[in-house]
């Protein structure tokens, strides 16, 4: 066992293990070599465009490159041993560190969010726990968190232009999906119409069949309405709405799929009336897409939890499933247009969710672990977006 441990040790571990055998000259050479290698790595990290932060298990900053310090507003001489909760409360909240006082970091975190200090920027944050190599206990092997921050402020404008230029292709892809969705209700309508033809004299049976036809036609109308809103984005018509009511209406739209999969959707409301300023139909589209993804990810006899509540800045909703989860290498691409892991997916559902949330001044975040499930967090600002935009335009 001891021989195996020696073979698995890194070159640095083996060198450090012989420190007691080094004389003063060789020790000095080793220190100089390590210093040169550290300087080389720092130079490489300082020239990349992404911000890099390394946090210890208590949230203190142990390393940051030049871009990382710039994005969170730290001076070079004031970047050691500062807690991320103090340096950047917005990023700490996005990582969940404002609620966690322990070292229990999540498996992987991806966020697209807006920060307002030191200037207003849109960031894509990707964070992965750093594991201790000397710990076998999974519960205690989290040594810290590596955080990569990408400034996507300009990229968002380019993305909108790309979406417009590829709209024809998007419509064709969407049309294929809509045609598939229309198949089942049309088949049901056809069956009931045949029954109506055979039972013209049986009024009661005819009325039931007619009712079923009308219900399926309404379902078709809802699918087409969502389709049209997806391909024709408009500015949100902001009104004060109850988020719980929107969620309940959206769940009803997915009722047939929920029953078909023998699953259940439970709601856990932190407050009775979580009010937001939003476009009701666009927010329905958001929940329609997210709940649909959750249904695709879970198996039969599973459940989906929707948790709502309020914190200092946001009214939030969390959609929690215990499905297949998302691979680490895929989670950073979830909001990209046309990226999908589904065989029949078109890769625009979460892109639409992201666009609508951004237009409402909100945020969407994803916490996921492959094989364990996914949590999608939707944050809606407690102030009206119109008031926020007005304030930001004033000097």
ZANUDREN-977902 format. One record per residue (C-alpha): x, y, z; residue in one letter; residue number from 1. Coordinates in steps of 0.2 Angstrom, whole numbers, padded with zeros to 4 digits, always signed. Example, Ala and Ser with C-alpha at 12.3 -4.5 7.8 and 13.67 -1.06 7.14 Angstrom:
2
R      px      py      pz   type   seq
R   +0062   -0022   +0039      A     1
R   +0068   -0005   +0036      S     2
END
This chain:
395
R      px      py      pz   type   seq
R   +0000   +0000   +0000      X     1
R   +0014   +0012   +0004      X     2
R   +0023   +0008   -0013      X     3
R   +0007   +0012   -0022      X     4
R   +0005   +0029   -0013      X     5
R   +0023   +0034   -0018      X     6
R   +0019   +0030   -0036      X     7
R   +0003   +0041   -0036      X     8
R   +0012   +0056   -0028      X     9
R   +0015   +0071   -0039      X    10
R   +0033   +0077   -0044      X    11
R   +0031   +0092   -0032      X    12
R   +0025   +0081   -0018      X    13
R   +0041   +0070   -0021      X    14
R   +0052   +0085   -0021      X    15
R   +0044   +0092   -0005      X    16
R   +0046   +0075   +0003      X    17
R   +0065   +0076   +0001      X    18
R   +0066   +0094   +0008      X    19
R   +0075   +0087   +0024      X    20
R   +0088   +0079   +0013      X    21
R   +0092   +0095   +0003      X    22
R   +0107   +0106   +0008      X    23
R   +0106   +0125   +0008      X    24
R   +0112   +0127   -0010      X    25
R   +0100   +0115   -0017      X    26
R   +0086   +0121   -0007      X    27
R   +0089   +0139   -0013      X    28
R   +0089   +0132   -0031      X    29
R   +0073   +0123   -0028      X    30
R   +0065   +0139   -0021      X    31
R   +0071   +0150   -0036      X    32
R   +0064   +0136   -0048      X    33
R   +0047   +0137   -0039      X    34
R   +0046   +0156   -0039      X    35
R   +0050   +0156   -0058      X    36
R   +0036   +0143   -0062      X    37
R   +0024   +0153   -0051      X    38
R   +0029   +0169   -0060      X    39
R   +0026   +0160   -0077      X    40
R   +0009   +0154   -0072      X    41
R   +0004   +0171   -0065      X    42
R   +0009   +0179   -0082      X    43
R   -0001   +0167   -0092      X    44
R   -0016   +0169   -0081      X    45
R   -0015   +0188   -0082      X    46
R   -0015   +0189   -0101      X    47
R   -0031   +0178   -0103      X    48
R   -0048   +0188   -0105      X    49
R   -0057   +0178   -0092      X    50
R   -0057   +0182   -0074      X    51
R   -0050   +0168   -0062      X    52
R   -0053   +0168   -0043      X    53
R   -0049   +0154   -0031      X    54
R   -0058   +0153   -0015      X    55
R   -0053   +0143   +0001      X    56
R   -0066   +0133   +0010      X    57
R   -0071   +0149   +0020      X    58
R   -0074   +0160   +0005      X    59
R   -0057   +0169   +0006      X    60
R   -0048   +0174   -0010      X    61
R   -0032   +0164   -0011      X    62
R   -0028   +0169   -0029      X    63
R   -0035   +0181   -0043      X    64
R   -0028   +0185   -0060      X    65
R   -0028   +0203   -0067      X    66
R   -0045   +0202   -0075      X    67
R   -0053   +0194   -0060      X    68
R   -0047   +0208   -0049      X    69
R   -0054   +0221   -0062      X    70
R   -0071   +0213   -0063      X    71
R   -0074   +0213   -0044      X    72
R   -0065   +0230   -0042      X    73
R   -0050   +0225   -0032      X    74
R   -0033   +0234   -0032      X    75
R   -0018   +0223   -0035      X    76
R   -0011   +0227   -0018      X    77
R   -0028   +0223   -0009      X    78
R   -0032   +0206   -0016      X    79
R   -0025   +0194   -0003      X    80
R   -0036   +0186   +0011      X    81
R   -0052   +0196   +0007      X    82
R   -0068   +0187   +0008      X    83
R   -0078   +0186   -0008      X    84
R   -0094   +0190   +0003      X    85
R   -0086   +0207   +0006      X    86
R   -0076   +0210   -0011      X    87
R   -0091   +0206   -0021      X    88
R   -0108   +0202   -0012      X    89
R   -0117   +0200   -0029      X    90
R   -0105   +0186   -0035      X    91
R   -0106   +0178   -0017      X    92
R   -0124   +0178   -0018      X    93
R   -0124   +0170   -0035      X    94
R   -0113   +0156   -0029      X    95
R   -0124   +0154   -0014      X    96
R   -0111   +0159   -0001      X    97
R   -0122   +0172   +0007      X    98
R   -0132   +0158   +0014      X    99
R   -0118   +0145   +0017      X   100
R   -0106   +0148   +0031      X   101
R   -0098   +0131   +0029      X   102
R   -0087   +0122   +0015      X   103
R   -0101   +0113   +0007      X   104
R   -0099   +0120   -0010      X   105
R   -0111   +0113   -0024      X   106
R   -0104   +0101   -0037      X   107
R   -0105   +0113   -0051      X   108
R   -0112   +0131   -0054      X   109
R   -0116   +0141   -0069      X   110
R   -0123   +0158   -0068      X   111
R   -0127   +0172   -0081      X   112
R   -0129   +0188   -0070      X   113
R   -0127   +0206   -0070      X   114
R   -0115   +0215   -0058      X   115
R   -0116   +0233   -0054      X   116
R   -0099   +0236   -0045      X   117
R   -0087   +0242   -0050      X   118
R   -0097   +0245   -0066      X   119
R   -0113   +0237   -0074      X   120
R   -0107   +0222   -0083      X   121
R   -0115   +0205   -0088      X   122
R   -0105   +0190   -0082      X   123
R   -0106   +0171   -0086      X   124
R   -0099   +0163   -0070      X   125
R   -0093   +0145   -0070      X   126
R   -0088   +0137   -0053      X   127
R   -0081   +0120   -0048      X   128
R   -0076   +0114   -0031      X   129
R   -0057   +0110   -0028      X   130
R   -0055   +0093   -0020      X   131
R   -0042   +0088   -0008      X   132
R   -0031   +0075   -0014      X   133
R   -0028   +0068   +0003      X   134
R   -0046   +0065   +0009      X   135
R   -0056   +0050   +0006      X   136
R   -0072   +0056   +0014      X   137
R   -0082   +0064   +0001      X   138
R   -0091   +0075   +0013      X   139
R   -0075   +0083   +0019      X   140
R   -0064   +0084   +0003      X   141
R   -0069   +0101   -0003      X   142
R   -0054   +0112   -0001      X   143
R   -0062   +0128   -0010      X   144
R   -0069   +0134   -0026      X   145
R   -0062   +0139   -0043      X   146
R   -0072   +0152   -0052      X   147
R   -0070   +0158   -0070      X   148
R   -0079   +0174   -0075      X   149
R   -0082   +0178   -0093      X   150
R   -0088   +0196   -0097      X   151
R   -0102   +0193   -0110      X   152
R   -0108   +0211   -0111      X   153
R   -0104   +0214   -0129      X   154
R   -0107   +0196   -0134      X   155
R   -0125   +0198   -0129      X   156
R   -0127   +0211   -0143      X   157
R   -0118   +0200   -0155      X   158
R   -0129   +0186   -0150      X   159
R   -0145   +0196   -0153      X   160
R   -0139   +0200   -0171      X   161
R   -0135   +0182   -0174      X   162
R   -0152   +0177   -0169      X   163
R   -0160   +0189   -0181      X   164
R   -0149   +0184   -0195      X   165
R   -0153   +0165   -0193      X   166
R   -0172   +0168   -0190      X   167
R   -0177   +0159   -0205      X   168
R   -0167   +0143   -0200      X   169
R   -0174   +0145   -0183      X   170
R   -0192   +0146   -0189      X   171
R   -0189   +0130   -0199      X   172
R   -0182   +0120   -0184      X   173
R   -0196   +0127   -0173      X   174
R   -0209   +0122   -0186      X   175
R   -0203   +0104   -0186      X   176
R   -0205   +0104   -0167      X   177
R   -0222   +0112   -0168      X   178
R   -0228   +0099   -0182      X   179
R   -0223   +0085   -0170      X   180
R   -0232   +0093   -0155      X   181
R   -0248   +0095   -0166      X   182
R   -0249   +0077   -0171      X   183
R   -0256   +0069   -0155      X   184
R   -0270   +0082   -0152      X   185
R   -0275   +0081   -0171      X   186
R   -0276   +0062   -0170      X   187
R   -0287   +0064   -0155      X   188
R   -0298   +0076   -0164      X   189
R   -0299   +0064   -0178      X   190
R   -0305   +0049   -0167      X   191
R   -0318   +0060   -0158      X   192
R   -0325   +0066   -0175      X   193
R   -0327   +0049   -0181      X   194
R   -0336   +0044   -0165      X   195
R   -0347   +0060   -0168      X   196
R   -0351   +0053   -0185      X   197
R   -0356   +0036   -0178      X   198
R   -0366   +0042   -0164      X   199
R   -0376   +0057   -0171      X   200
R   -0392   +0050   -0163      X   201
R   -0384   +0047   -0146      X   202
R   -0384   +0065   -0140      X   203
R   -0375   +0062   -0123      X   204
R   -0360   +0053   -0131      X   205
R   -0359   +0066   -0145      X   206
R   -0358   +0080   -0133      X   207
R   -0344   +0072   -0123      X   208
R   -0334   +0069   -0140      X   209
R   -0338   +0087   -0145      X   210
R   -0331   +0093   -0128      X   211
R   -0315   +0083   -0131      X   212
R   -0313   +0091   -0148      X   213
R   -0315   +0108   -0141      X   214
R   -0302   +0105   -0127      X   215
R   -0289   +0098   -0139      X   216
R   -0292   +0113   -0151      X   217
R   -0288   +0125   -0136      X   218
R   -0273   +0115   -0133      X   219
R   -0267   +0117   -0151      X   220
R   -0271   +0136   -0149      X   221
R   -0259   +0136   -0134      X   222
R   -0245   +0127   -0143      X   223
R   -0246   +0139   -0158      X   224
R   -0247   +0154   -0147      X   225
R   -0231   +0149   -0138      X   226
R   -0223   +0146   -0155      X   227
R   -0227   +0163   -0161      X   228
R   -0221   +0171   -0146      X   229
R   -0204   +0162   -0147      X   230
R   -0201   +0167   -0165      X   231
R   -0207   +0185   -0163      X   232
R   -0199   +0192   -0147      X   233
R   -0207   +0209   -0141      X   234
R   -0204   +0221   -0127      X   235
R   -0212   +0215   -0111      X   236
R   -0229   +0223   -0107      X   237
R   -0225   +0225   -0088      X   238
R   -0239   +0224   -0076      X   239
R   -0240   +0219   -0058      X   240
R   -0243   +0200   -0057      X   241
R   -0244   +0186   -0045      X   242
R   -0230   +0174   -0048      X   243
R   -0239   +0159   -0040      X   244
R   -0254   +0162   -0052      X   245
R   -0242   +0162   -0067      X   246
R   -0234   +0145   -0062      X   247
R   -0251   +0137   -0058      X   248
R   -0257   +0142   -0075      X   249
R   -0242   +0135   -0084      X   250
R   -0242   +0119   -0075      X   251
R   -0260   +0117   -0081      X   252
R   -0254   +0119   -0099      X   253
R   -0242   +0104   -0096      X   254
R   -0255   +0094   -0087      X   255
R   -0257   +0080   -0100      X   256
R   -0238   +0077   -0101      X   257
R   -0237   +0077   -0082      X   258
R   -0251   +0064   -0080      X   259
R   -0243   +0054   -0095      X   260
R   -0227   +0052   -0086      X   261
R   -0235   +0048   -0070      X   262
R   -0226   +0062   -0061      X   263
R   -0232   +0076   -0049      X   264
R   -0228   +0094   -0048      X   265
R   -0227   +0101   -0030      X   266
R   -0227   +0120   -0025      X   267
R   -0218   +0127   -0010      X   268
R   -0223   +0145   -0007      X   269
R   -0212   +0155   +0004      X   270
R   -0225   +0169   +0004      X   271
R   -0243   +0170   -0001      X   272
R   -0242   +0183   -0015      X   273
R   -0225   +0185   -0023      X   274
R   -0229   +0200   -0034      X   275
R   -0217   +0205   -0048      X   276
R   -0218   +0217   -0062      X   277
R   -0218   +0207   -0078      X   278
R   -0226   +0202   -0094      X   279
R   -0237   +0187   -0089      X   280
R   -0237   +0178   -0106      X   281
R   -0218   +0179   -0107      X   282
R   -0216   +0173   -0090      X   283
R   -0227   +0158   -0094      X   284
R   -0216   +0155   -0108      X   285
R   -0201   +0154   -0096      X   286
R   -0209   +0142   -0085      X   287
R   -0217   +0132   -0099      X   288
R   -0199   +0129   -0106      X   289
R   -0191   +0125   -0089      X   290
R   -0204   +0113   -0083      X   291
R   -0204   +0105   -0100      X   292
R   -0185   +0102   -0098      X   293
R   -0188   +0095   -0081      X   294
R   -0201   +0083   -0088      X   295
R   -0189   +0077   -0101      X   296
R   -0175   +0074   -0088      X   297
R   -0185   +0064   -0076      X   298
R   -0192   +0046   -0077      X   299
R   -0209   +0040   -0072      X   300
R   -0216   +0041   -0055      X   301
R   -0204   +0055   -0051      X   302
R   -0208   +0073   -0045      X   303
R   -0204   +0091   -0049      X   304
R   -0203   +0104   -0035      X   305
R   -0206   +0122   -0038      X   306
R   -0200   +0133   -0023      X   307
R   -0204   +0152   -0022      X   308
R   -0199   +0165   -0010      X   309
R   -0192   +0183   -0008      X   310
R   -0175   +0189   -0003      X   311
R   -0168   +0207   -0001      X   312
R   -0166   +0210   -0020      X   313
R   -0177   +0197   -0029      X   314
R   -0193   +0187   -0030      X   315
R   -0186   +0169   -0034      X   316
R   -0193   +0153   -0041      X   317
R   -0183   +0137   -0040      X   318
R   -0188   +0122   -0052      X   319
R   -0180   +0106   -0044      X   320
R   -0179   +0089   -0053      X   321
R   -0170   +0073   -0048      X   322
R   -0167   +0068   -0066      X   323
R   -0152   +0065   -0077      X   324
R   -0143   +0081   -0073      X   325
R   -0131   +0090   -0085      X   326
R   -0113   +0085   -0088      X   327
R   -0100   +0097   -0082      X   328
R   -0093   +0100   -0100      X   329
R   -0111   +0105   -0106      X   330
R   -0118   +0116   -0092      X   331
R   -0108   +0131   -0098      X   332
R   -0116   +0130   -0115      X   333
R   -0135   +0128   -0110      X   334
R   -0139   +0146   -0115      X   335
R   -0131   +0145   -0132      X   336
R   -0143   +0145   -0147      X   337
R   -0145   +0128   -0155      X   338
R   -0136   +0118   -0142      X   339
R   -0146   +0103   -0135      X   340
R   -0142   +0086   -0128      X   341
R   -0160   +0080   -0133      X   342
R   -0161   +0069   -0148      X   343
R   -0177   +0078   -0154      X   344
R   -0172   +0095   -0146      X   345
R   -0170   +0111   -0156      X   346
R   -0158   +0120   -0143      X   347
R   -0168   +0136   -0142      X   348
R   -0179   +0133   -0126      X   349
R   -0166   +0140   -0113      X   350
R   -0160   +0153   -0125      X   351
R   -0178   +0160   -0125      X   352
R   -0178   +0158   -0106      X   353
R   -0162   +0168   -0105      X   354
R   -0168   +0182   -0116      X   355
R   -0185   +0184   -0108      X   356
R   -0176   +0185   -0090      X   357
R   -0163   +0197   -0096      X   358
R   -0177   +0208   -0104      X   359
R   -0186   +0208   -0087      X   360
R   -0170   +0213   -0078      X   361
R   -0169   +0196   -0070      X   362
R   -0157   +0182   -0069      X   363
R   -0157   +0163   -0073      X   364
R   -0145   +0151   -0065      X   365
R   -0142   +0132   -0066      X   366
R   -0135   +0120   -0052      X   367
R   -0133   +0103   -0059      X   368
R   -0125   +0086   -0056      X   369
R   -0125   +0072   -0068      X   370
R   -0136   +0058   -0062      X   371
R   -0143   +0068   -0048      X   372
R   -0154   +0082   -0055      X   373
R   -0155   +0100   -0059      X   374
R   -0160   +0116   -0050      X   375
R   -0165   +0131   -0061      X   376
R   -0166   +0147   -0052      X   377
R   -0176   +0162   -0059      X   378
R   -0173   +0178   -0050      X   379
R   -0186   +0193   -0053      X   380
R   -0181   +0210   -0047      X   381
R   -0192   +0217   -0034      X   382
R   -0192   +0234   -0042      X   383
R   -0200   +0238   -0058      X   384
R   -0188   +0236   -0073      X   385
R   -0194   +0253   -0079      X   386
R   -0189   +0261   -0063      X   387
R   -0172   +0252   -0063      X   388
R   -0169   +0258   -0081      X   389
R   -0174   +0276   -0077      X   390
R   -0162   +0276   -0062      X   391
R   -0148   +0269   -0072      X   392
R   -0150   +0282   -0085      X   393
R   -0148   +0297   -0073      X   394
R   -0131   +0303   -0069      X   395
END
